[in-house]
Amino acid sequence: MTHDSCKVCDMKLLTFLVLFFVAVSSASAQNICAKREEVVQRLWERWQETLTANGLANDNRLIEVFVSKKGSWTVIISDPSGRSCVASAGQGWTLHEPKNPAKDMRWLQNP
């Protein structure tokens, strides 16, 4: 895999995450908010999660994905003031090699 294809994969992942998680209601996200430094430190101390991917949303909020070697993951959204809120978290995070979706779906066309 080339470095450029990794960038394409990261961009697709971030696009998906932005579209999926930015829709999280601010009411539920307000329960788990703090300064970004505090959130990042807590993710490391509790779950050994480290920054894996990030991107800037159209509204200037920073979307970040933190993942541990054990597969736990957390998505945080930070505003320009440095306030970060947990958007979602879970288990079983896995990385996949980038694939061409058109090639992956060919088997459906020839039953």
N, C-alpha and C positions, 0 to 999 in steps of 0.2 A: 504494500500500500504506500502510495506516495504522500508526501507532506501536504500537497494540494488537495488530494482526495480526503485527507483527514479534516482539512478546513471545511470542505463541502459537507462532510458528515456532521461536523460540529454546528455549522450554520443551519442545517436541516433540523437537527435536534433542538437547537435554540428556538427556531421558528415555531416548531411544534409546542415547545414548553411555553413560549410567550402566549401563543394563541390559547392554549389549554388553561394555564394557571393564572393569567392576568385577570381572568373572569372570576377569580375567587372573591367572594364578598368581603368588603372591608370590615364588616362587623365581625366575622369569624377570624380574620387575620389580626385584628387589634388585640386579641387575647395573647398573642405570642409575638410581641414587638419589643425591640430595644435598640441601642446603638449597634451598628454593624459589627464593630470590634467585639462587643459582648456576645452577640449571636454566634459569630465565627468561633470564638474561644469556647463557648459552651458546646458547639457541635463537635469540636475536637475532644474536649474533656470527657463528654458522655459517650460518644459513639466513634471517635477517631475518624470523623468525616473530614475530607479535604476538598478543596475547590477542584471541580472536574471540568466544568464548562460555564461560560457566562456570555451574556449579550446585553445590549442596550435596547430597551423597548422604545417605541416611537414617542412615548410620553416622558422620555429621559429617566425612566426607572431602570435600575440595574437588576437583571434576572440572573441568579446564580444557582448552580447545582453542586451540592456537596455529596460525596459518596465515600463510604468506607470499604475496606478490603473485604469485609464480611457481607456487603451487599445492601446495607442500610443507606438511605438517601434522604436528602432534604432540599427543597427548593425555597430560596428566600428571595424577596423582592425588596430592594432598597431604593428610597427616594433620594433626590439630590441633597437633602439635608443630612443624610447619613443614617436615617431611621430605617431599620430593617424589620420585616415581618415574615414569619414562616408562612408560605403559601400552601405547602403540602409536604408530606414525608411518608416514607414507607420502607419496605424490605424488598429484596430480590432484584436489585438493580443489576443489569447486565449490559455490557457493551457489545455491539454487533458491527461487523465489517460493513462498510457501505456497499449497497447493491443497487443495480438498476431495476426499478420496480417493473418496467416493461418486460425485462428478461425473466424475472421471477414469476410473472403471471402467465407465461406462455403455455404452461401445462394445462391451464384452464381452457385455452382455445382449442386444444387437440385432445379431447377426452379418450 
